[in-house]
Structure formats: C-alpha cells, structure tokens
Amino acid sequence: MATQISNNNPSALGVSESLTGQPWQWRGNQADYRDGLQPDDLMTQLLLTRGVDRHDLARHKSPTLRDFMPDPSLFQDMDKAAARLADAVEAQEHITIFGDYDVDGATSAALLIRLLGALGLEAGSYIPDRLMEGYGPSGEALVKLKQAGSSLVVTVDCGAMAFEALDMAAKAELDVVVVDHHKCAAELPRAFAMVNPNRQDENDEAASFGHLAAVGVAFLLGAALIRELRGRDYFAEREVPDLMQLLDLVALGTVADVAQLHGLNRAFVTQGLKIMARRRNTGLESLIQASRLTRDPVCSDLGFALGPRINAGGRVGQSNLGVNLLTTSDRIKADDIARQLDQLNEERRAIEASVQEMAEEKLAAEEGRAVAIVSAKSWHPGVIGIVAGRLKERLGRPAIVIAVDDDGIGKGSGRSISGVDLGAAIIAAREAGIVQAGGGHAMAAGITIAEDQIDNLRTFLDEQLQQRVETARRGRALLLDVVVSAGGLTPDFVTTLEGAGPYGVGWPGPRVVIGPVRMIKVDIVGTNHVRMIVSGDDGKSIKAIAFRSADTNLGQSLLSARRDTKFWLAGRAKVDDWGGSNTAELIVDDAAIAS
C-alpha cells in the first residue's frame, strides 16, 4: 500500500543525513495536494508537487498540442523564415539542411527534410564531422554549399553564435535561416532569419518557450510553413502533410537533448511516443529492433537506448548516419545503418569508460573549484560530454571535460547543476576573450579554448559562479514523493506513477521510498553495481540495484549491512520485463538507516 507521509519535521522520515550525506525532504507542500483530495489520488499529488496549478490539472493529466502549442508567429523571424521556405518550395530551389551531429540536430534535420519531401521538394543535408570540422556551421562549408548550388541553407541546433560563418555566407549571397535554441548574445549573427526562443529580444511569452529543444523549434517552423503555403493556395491540388506524424522525431530529440519536460515539451513527448508506437518511421523501427526493445518505447528508452545509438555516429563514427537513418524509407538500408550505430555505440562505451577513469584521476586538483575542469591530449572528443555529465553527478557541481589536440587547441563539453547557468557563463568567457568559441544553455555548454587559457577559464568561472554553485549545493536535498511497503511495489503501482509522466529534466520522475527493509542478499554485479534482494516488514521481497556505487559510502554500507539492520531505500521504481518477467524493482539513489 502506498502512503504519503506528512511530517512537520523538515527532514522526511526523520532522515537529516542519508548514506550519501543528504537530508531527505518531501517534494512540494503537502497541504497543497492533501486538501480536498483523496489520499490515494497519487497522480494528482505528483502533478501538484511539480508545479501544476490545481485548476489546470486536467490539461496536464493528458497533455496535447492543442492545449500547449503557441501560435508560431509569436517568435521573432518565424514568419520571415516560413515565407522564405515557402518561396523555396514553390520555386523548387536547392535547399540544404545543416544540422548538428547530435540527436537534436539529427532529428531536427530529419523533420525538415521529411516535411519538405512531403511538400514536393527534396532537400539535401549536411552534418559536419565532429573531429575534422567541430560544432556548428563554418564559413568554408556554407560557401561550398552555395557553390554546389544551394540557394538556401537552414541550420538546425546550431548557428546562434556563428558570427564569422554567417558573415561569409552573406557575402557569398547565400540565404541562411537559423533554427536554434542555444543562448544568444545581445548582437545576433548576420542571418536571413534567426528563429530561436532564446534570443534576448524575444518578448516574455516567446521567451517562456526557451526550454524547447531545436527539434521543437523546427516543428513550430514546420507549422508556420504549412500555414504560409496554405495561404498561398499551394494545397489547392495537393494533400496537406500531416505534421503530427513527425512527432516521433520531436519526442526523440527533445528527450535525448535533456530538454525540460514541462509544458509544450511534455505534450511533444506524450504524443510523439504514440506516433512512435505505430512504427511508421522505417529508420526508427530498425533502431528500435537494433536496441533490442521488445515493447513500444517509453520515455526513458529515448534517452538511454535510442538516443545514444544515434549519438554514437557523431561521436565515434560517421556524423551523417543519424540523419540518413531517420529519413530513409528503405528497410534494408535502415537495418544496415541501425546495425552500424549499435556497433559504434559499443565502441563509444569502451572509449567513454577509459576517458572517465583518467578524468576521475584528475579530480583531486579541482577540489574547491566552482566548476571542475579536467583536460588531456589523449582523450576522444566524442565522449567528453558524457564524461562531463558523469563527473557532474559524482561531484554535485558543474564539470567541464576538455580534449586537447596536437596543436594545443581544446574542445570542451560541460554539464551543470540546477540553479547554475553554465551556458551564459561560457558566453561571458567568450566575450572576455578566454575561450575562442563557445555557448550552450543552462545545463550544457561547449567550448573551443587554447590549452594555455584553461587555467584562466578556471579562475574566471570561480569568479562568475562560485556563489551560485555554493547556493545551489546548499539547497540540495533528496526530494521524495511517496513511501511504500515492499509488497506495495507492484507493476500496477509503477503504471500509476508513470501516468503523471513523461518525466525528465524540469519534470522529475517520482522518487519512491521502500521500507523499512532488511538485506536478504547483496552483492556486486558488473564492475561497480550493488545488487540487492530486500524484505519488508510485510514479508514481501523485491529486487533493487544501486548503479556505480560499490566504491561509495552508499554501496559499502549496503554490502556490509547486518541482517537485522533496517533501511529506507529511495529511488526510481520500474518494471523489469527482461525475459518475459513482469516484476517491479527499485533503482536506488540513496538509503538511510531506519530507526
């Protein structure tokens, strides 16, 4: 049986310091969701504690585009961009979609290519090589596209800070429409149109959509384009494309880019998963099979199964594999690309493990820094973002990992914590002349920096972010949603929890507390994971696992626990469907002794 415990003590369940050293607190204000509601209305509780107003519950229980999508004309340059694309469609111009090499870039490019194809125009694609060309459009690449016949280039998930490249394109008389979501400087690059909710000159309503991934912005541009063509009677003798059928791409790009899953993004992902379940995108169907998923994908699969495989192409393989997969209708070709991406993902994991081990050895020198910055010449730049994310989780503060080439130029990727805007700090470092190029958003950023400037970046970020990092860390607590007995952790209970999803950044998945429980069996699996079978006072037992914890205080305490010691276990509940099983288990984030 699940129960929400109300406690006037600021520490939930009396836990002021857990095995990971954190206090436990209930998420939100209990009075808000207990007043006038049935105690077992768990979905309502989850929505209210994630900031939904009581009078707005119905819209958020089943998020649809009709309820959340804005008028695309709300955004600066949207109508201008749509009109330029409509001109190109009518005139059958040569268009190239220039995308970033990650999942957001691949899905954004694929969405526009598929939409333009449905409108009768075959667009080309260009995805830069991560190692040879780096992030974003280069002037040389844009000029070459012009020379090859492109009259219009649409950059997706890049271009917001491409001043030099877009200036070269303008001089070559190439029209460039930028579709991006990264932070912008006060001055904008010289583009034909800049569609980006994070422009500093957007009004407050448009800026409220700054959490969109680039693929979400591309979807809005697609809607604006269809509306523009409808106004020109373009569909008098042809069928209007069903833009909703591309929501599977929007869902994948949104989740994989770790965009905040509230408002419109929740609607994108909720509806996109429904489209994905229909298996109409040939490439996605092949990717699902290559990922060995035997059921319809859920939100977590987008981030942990499908997304990493598409990313692997840009990280350690061919950067255009993702776009090619998501735009093909040839099943044989799709299966071949999906197999390549699956193999590249395995190679990526091995490289990542090696870089992470070396990066962790350098962390001692970063003690006390606002942002941990580690660098080396031997590291593969394709995995530094993943490693930065791992270090951020380990340290509880922002981290940047830099791979330095033989010429002394570093390519870095950073990940931040809630409350610390790393992207804005990197833009400030660029304006201060410390980094050669860089930008991003609040939770992630990329940089290009000379090796001899890395120490200066450390000092700069200390000055810019030390207070914000300390404030964010002081406010850290493990937030809990519900406590349940061991026997109460059932597949039906997990299904109820998932009803308030999809979950992600900005819409955190519910954290469940199981207990009190005793350790029946505990051991290490893999290289560093602690696996458990625990039993509750109700006599029921469940499986639990704490990933990458064997060498931590959490893992060691669980491994050495006496049989009569009782614990509260806090984590994420999931259904284990491996091998036809259908049991619930807990992914453990933390634990505490139950007094």
C-alpha positions, 0 to 999 in steps of 0.5 A, spaced: 500 500 500 502 506 498 502 512 503 504 519 503 507 521 509 506 528 512 511 530 517 512 537 520 519 535 521 523 538 515 527 532 514 522 526 511 522 520 515 526 523 520 532 522 515 537 529 516 543 525 513 542 519 508 548 514 506 550 519 501 550 525 506 543 528 504 537 530 508 531 527 505 525 532 504 518 531 501 517 534 494 512 540 494 507 542 500 503 537 502 497 541 504 497 543 497 495 536 494 492 533 501 486 538 501 480 536 498 483 530 495 483 523 496 489 520 499 490 515 494 489 520 488 497 519 487 497 522 480 494 528 482 499 529 488 505 528 483 502 533 478 501 538 484 508 537 487 511 539 480 508 545 479 501 544 476 496 549 478 490 545 481 485 548 476 489 546 470 490 539 472 486 536 467 490 539 461 496 536 464 493 529 466 493 528 458 497 533 455 496 535 447 498 540 442 492 543 442 492 545 449 500 547 449 502 549 442 503 557 441 501 560 435 508 560 431 508 567 429 509 569 436 517 568 435 521 573 432 523 571 424 518 565 424 514 568 419 520 571 415 523 564 415 516 560 413 515 565 407 522 564 405 521 556 405 515 557 402 518 561 396 523 555 396 518 550 395 514 553 390 520 555 386 523 548 387 530 551 389 536 547 392 535 547 399 540 544 404 539 542 411 545 543 416 544 540 422 548 538 428 551 531 429 547 530 435 540 527 436 537 534 436 540 536 430 539 529 427 532 529 428 531 536 427 534 535 420 530 529 419 523 533 420 525 538 415 527 534 410 521 529 411 516 535 411 519 538 405 519 531 401 512 531 403 511 538 400 514 536 393 521 538 394 527 534 396 532 537 400 539 535 401 543 535 408 549 536 411 552 534 418 559 536 419 564 531 422 565 532 429 573 531 429 575 534 422 570 540 422 567 541 430 560 544 432 556 548 428 556 551 421 563 554 418 564 559 413 568 554 408 562 549 408 556 554 407 560 557 401 561 550 398 554 549 399 552 555 395 557 553 390 554 546 389 548 550 388 544 551 394 540 557 394 538 556 401 541 553 407 537 552 414 541 550 420 538 546 425 541 546 433 546 550 431 548 557 428 546 562 434 553 564 435 556 563 428 558 570 427 564 569 422 560 563 418 554 567 417 558 573 415 561 569 409 555 566 407 552 573 406 557 575 402 557 569 398 549 571 397 547 565 400 540 565 404 541 562 411 535 561 416 537 559 423 533 554 427 536 554 434 535 554 441 542 555 444 543 562 448 544 568 444 548 574 445 545 581 445 548 582 437 545 576 433 549 573 427 548 576 420 542 571 418 536 571 413 532 569 419 534 567 426 528 563 429 530 561 436 526 562 443 532 564 446 534 570 443 534 576 448 529 580 444 524 575 444 518 578 448 516 574 455 511 569 452 516 567 446 521 567 451 517 562 456 518 557 450 526 557 451 526 550 454 524 547 447 529 543 444 531 545 436 527 539 434 521 543 437 523 549 434 523 546 427 516 543 428 513 550 430 517 552 423 514 546 420 507 549 422 508 556 420 510 553 413 504 549 412 500 555 414 504 560 409 503 555 403 496 554 405 495 561 404 498 561 398 493 556 395 499 551 394 494 545 397 489 547 392 491 540 388 495 537 393 494 533 400 496 537 406 502 533 410 500 531 416 505 534 421 503 530 427 506 524 424 513 527 425 512 527 432 516 521 433 522 525 431 520 531 436 519 526 442 526 523 440 530 529 440 527 533 445 528 527 450 535 525 448 537 533 448 535 533 456 530 538 454 525 540 460 519 536 460 514 541 462 509 544 458 509 544 450 515 539 451 511 534 455 505 534 450 511 533 444 513 527 448 506 524 450 504 524 443 510 523 439 511 516 443 504 514 440 506 516 433 512 512 435 508 506 437 505 505 430 512 504 427 511 508 421 518 511 421 522 505 417 529 508 420 526 508 427 523 501 427 530 498 425 533 502 431 528 500 435 529 492 433 537 494 433 536 496 441 533 490 442 526 493 445 521 488 445 515 493 447 513 500 444 518 505 447 517 509 453 520 515 455 526 513 458 528 508 452 529 515 448 534 517 452 538 511 454 537 506 448 535 510 442 538 516 443 545 514 444 545 509 438 544 515 434 549 519 438 554 514 437 555 516 429 557 523 431 561 521 436 565 515 434 563 514 427 560 517 421 556 524 423 551 523 417 548 516 419 543 519 424 540 523 419 540 518 413 537 513 418 531 517 420 529 519 413 530 513 409 524 509 407 528 503 405 528 497 410 534 494 408 538 500 408 535 502 415 537 495 418 544 496 415 545 503 418 541 501 425 546 495 425 552 500 424 550 505 430 549 499 435 556 497 433 559 504 434 555 505 440 559 499 443 565 502 441 563 509 444 562 505 451 569 502 451 572 509 449 567 513 454 569 508 460 577 509 459 576 517 458 572 517 465 577 513 469 583 518 467 578 524 468 576 521 475 584 521 476 584 528 475 579 530 480 583 531 486 586 538 483 579 541 482 577 540 489 574 547 491 573 549 484 566 552 482 566 548 476 571 542 475 575 542 469 579 536 467 583 536 460 588 531 456 591 530 449 589 523 449 582 523 450 576 522 444 572 528 443 566 524 442 565 522 449 567 528 453 560 530 454 558 524 457 564 524 461 562 531 463 555 529 465 558 523 469 563 527 473 557 532 474 553 527 478 559 524 482 561 531 484 554 535 485 557 541 481 558 543 474 564 539 470 567 541 464 571 535 460 576 538 455 580 534 449 586 537 447 589 536 440 596 536 437 596 543 436 594 545 443 587 547 441 581 544 446 574 542 445 570 542 451 563 539 453 560 541 460 554 539 464 551 543 470 547 543 476 540 546 477 540 553 479 547 554 475 547 557 468 553 554 465 551 556 458 551 564 459 557 563 463 561 560 457 558 566 453 561 571 458 568 567 457 567 568 450 566 575 450 572 576 455 576 573 450 578 566 454 575 561 450 575 562 442 568 559 441 563 557 445 555 557 448 550 552 450 544 553 455 543 552 462 545 545 463 550 544 457 555 548 454 561 547 449 567 550 448 573 551 443 579 554 448 587 554 447 590 549 452 594 555 455 587 559 457 584 553 461 587 555 467 584 562 466 577 559 464 578 556 471 579 562 475 574 566 471 568 561 472 570 561 480 569 568 479 562 568 475 559 562 479 562 560 485 556 563 489 551 560 485 554 553 485 555 554 493 547 556 493 545 551 489 549 545 493 546 548 499 539 547 497 540 540 495 536 535 498 533 528 496 526 530 494 521 524 495 514 523 493 511 517 496 513 511 501 511 504 500 511 497 503 515 492 499 509 488 497 506 495 495 511 495 489 507 492 484 507 493 476 500 496 477 503 501 482 509 503 477 503 504 471 500 509 476 506 513 477 508 513 470 501 516 468 503 523 471 509 522 466 513 523 461 518 525 466 525 528 465 529 534 466 524 540 469 519 534 470 522 529 475 520 522 475 517 520 482 522 518 487 519 512 491 521 510 498 521 502 500 521 500 507 523 499 512 527 493 509 532 488 511 538 485 506 536 478 504 542 478 499 547 483 496 552 483 492 556 486 486 554 485 479 558 488 473 564 492 475 561 497 480 553 495 481 550 493 488 545 488 487 540 487 492 534 482 494 530 486 500 524 484 505 519 488 508 516 488 514 510 485 510 514 479 508 514 481 501 521 481 497 523 485 491 529 486 487 533 493 487 540 495 484 544 501 486 548 503 479 556 505 480 556 505 487 560 499 490 566 504 491 561 509 495 559 510 502 552 508 499 554 501 496 559 499 502 554 500 507 549 496 503 554 490 502 556 490 509 549 491 512 547 486 518 541 482 517 537 485 522 539 492 520 533 496 517 533 501 511 529 506 507 531 505 500 529 511 495 529 511 488 526 510 481 521 504 481 520 500 474 518 494 471 523 489 469 520 485 463 527 482 461 525 475 459 518 475 459 518 477 467 513 482 469 516 484 476 517 491 479 524 493 482 527 499 485 533 503 482 536 506 488 539 513 489 540 513 496 538 509 503 538 511 510 538 507 516 531 506 519 530 507 526 
